[in-house]
Each structure stands twice: as structure tokens, then as C-alpha cells.
């Protein structure tokens, strides 16, 4: 099985990734992403347990998958669907 590391970060730490690593420039607004080169997963802590668990599970699935439609030109797998589409409707209800 493929070995990978998961790192959970607060907003400030997560957003800083896009400033210190040019490969992460498209991830600032994501809730999580998988770096296919370093085999690392980064998850932004939301403080909402089921959201954090969902994002973590999704990123694990992505890093283990052979192919993905969510992979960008830097070999980073991410998408903004949850934050841009689902979160505005789900989070205000909580």
C-alpha cells in the first residue's frame, strides 16, 4: 500500500502553504489537497468534525487513486466544490 502523511492545519498555516511553495499556489481556498509528488495530504481544520472527516477521507481516496480529474498541472489533487458550492448552504444551518 502507498505510504503518505497527513497534516492538519489551521487557516493561517494552510493559507501560508500557497505563499511558500509555488506548486501550492492554487490551493489557498481549498479545504484540503493531496500532493502526488511528496505523498502528503494537507487538511484545513474547520472545527466541524464531520466536515474535517469528510475532507480527510476524500483526500486519502485521491492520493490512493491511480487517476483523478482533480489533478492540476503541479500534480496537486484538489477541488473547490465543497467550499464554493456546498459550504455556503450547509454551514449556516449548523
C-alpha positions in Angstrom: 0.0 0.0 0.0 1.1 3.5 -0.7 2.6 5.4 2.2 1.5 9.0 2.8 1.5 11.7 5.6 -1.5 13.8 6.6 -1.1 17.2 8.1 -3.9 19.1 9.8 -3.6 22.9 9.8 -5.4 26.0 11.0 -6.4 28.6 8.4 -3.2 30.7 8.7 -0.9 27.7 8.3 -2.9 26.3 5.4 -3.0 29.6 3.5 0.7 30.1 4.1 1.4 26.9 2.1 0.4 28.8 -1.1 2.9 31.5 -0.3 5.9 29.3 0.5 5.5 26.7 -2.2 4.7 27.8 -5.8 3.3 24.4 -6.6 0.5 25.1 -4.0 -0.5 28.4 -5.5 -3.9 27.2 -6.5 -4.8 25.7 -3.1 -5.3 28.8 -0.8 -9.1 28.5 -0.8 -9.3 24.7 -0.6 -10.3 22.7 2.4 -7.7 20.1 1.6 -5.4 18.7 -1.1 -3.1 15.8 -1.9 0.4 16.4 -3.3 1.1 13.5 -5.6 4.8 14.1 -5.7 5.6 14.3 -2.0 2.7 11.9 -0.9 1.4 14.4 1.6 -2.1 15.4 2.4 -2.9 18.8 3.8 -6.3 19.4 5.5 -7.6 22.7 6.8 -9.2 22.4 10.2 -12.7 23.7 10.1 -13.7 22.9 13.7 -16.7 20.9 12.3 -15.9 17.3 12.9 -17.9 15.7 10.1 -16.5 18.2 7.5 -12.9 17.6 8.6 -13.5 13.8 8.5 -15.1 14.1 5.0 -12.2 16.2 3.6 -9.7 13.8 5.1 -11.4 10.8 3.7 -11.7 12.4 0.3 -8.0 13.4 0.2 -7.0 9.8 1.2 -9.1 8.5 -1.6 -7.5 10.9 -4.0 -3.9 10.1 -3.1 -4.6 6.4 -3.4 -6.4 6.7 -6.7 -4.4 5.9 -9.9 -6.1 8.7 -11.8 -8.1 11.8 -10.9 -9.9 14.6 -12.7 -9.0 16.9 -9.9 -5.2 16.9 -10.6 -3.7 20.2 -11.7 -0.5 21.0 -13.7 1.6 20.8 -10.5 0.4 17.2 -9.6 -1.8 18.5 -6.8 -5.2 17.0 -6.4 -7.8 19.4 -5.2 -11.2 20.9 -6.0 -13.2 23.8 -4.6 -16.6 22.2 -4.9 -17.3 21.9 -1.2 -16.1 25.4 -0.2 -17.7 27.2 -3.1 -20.9 25.3 -3.6 -21.9 23.1 -0.6 -20.5 25.1 2.4 -22.5 28.3 1.8 -25.7 26.2 2.1 -24.7 23.7 4.8 -22.6 25.7 7.3 -25.2 28.4 8.0 -27.6 25.7 9.1 -25.2 24.3 11.7 
